[in-house]
Amino acid sequence: MNNDDVFQKRYKRGLSFFVYWNTVYLLLGAFGFTDKPLILNIIVQVIIPLFIMGYLIYEYFKLKVKQPAKLSLLIFAVLGLLLALLMFLKIVKL
């Protein structure tokens, strides 16, 4: 198995976990279970997904994968999460 296949497998698992994580959190929010303090919301919605994306970017460079579209998607996801963090902290208003 070459590096591209290994990264593809980890990429799919990481993004699947990211999607399931957000889906469960949004479903819990719909039922009113997410009335938690701001710091807990920041950790659940921003910090943990940032670690997932950071791990995938680390693996991208560690395995020397040549798929720039996947890297650009990961970078935009990280930028979106950072924007969400700034919105939580009320530094940026959109």
N, C-alpha and C positions, 0 to 999 in steps of 0.2 A: 504494500500500500504506500503510495507516494504522499508527499506532504500536502498536496492539494486535496487529496481524498480525506486525510486526517482532519484538515482544517474544515472541510465541508461538513464532516460529521459533527465536529464541535460547534460549528456555526449554526447548524440546524437545531442542535440541542439547546444552545444558549438562547437563540431567538424564540424557540418554543417555550422555554422556561420564562422568558421575559413576557411573552404574550399571556401565558397562563397566570403569571404573577399579577399582571395588571387586570386581567379579566376577573379573577377572584376578588381583588381589592374593589373593583367597581361594582361587582355584584353585592359584596358586603355593604358598600356604600348605599346601594339602592334599598337595602333592607334596614338602613339606619345603624349599622354596627360600626361605622367609622367616625363617630364623633369623638375623636381622640385629640390629644394636645398637638400643637403645631409641630413640635420636634418629632413626634412619632409619625406624623404624616410625611414629613420631609424624609425621614429614614426609609419609610416603606415605599414612597413614590419616586424618590430621586436617588438616594444613596445606594440602595441595593441594586437597582437597575444600572447605575453608573459602574458598579463593580463588575457586573455581568458584561457590559460593553467594553470596559477596560480590559477584562480578561481576554475577550475575543480579539481586541486590537493587539494585545501582547502576543497572543498565539499567532496572529497574522504575521507579525514581524519575526517571531521566533522560528516559525516553520518556513519563512521566506516564500510565502504564497504570492503568486502573480495574478491576482484578481482585483484590480483597482476598483471595480464597481462595488464589491463587498466592503472594501475599506472605506470608500466614500459614504456608503450607507451607515456604517458604524460611526464614522465621525459626525455625520449629521444627527444621528441618534444621541450621541453624547452632547452635542451642542443644544439639541432640543431639551435634554434633561437639565442642562445648566440653565437654560432659559426658564424652565419650570421652577428651578430652585430660586432664581432671582425673583420670580413672580410670587412664590411662597413667602419670601422675605420682604415683599413689597418694595423692592428696589426698582423694579420695572413694572409698568402698567401698560397692558395692551388693550 
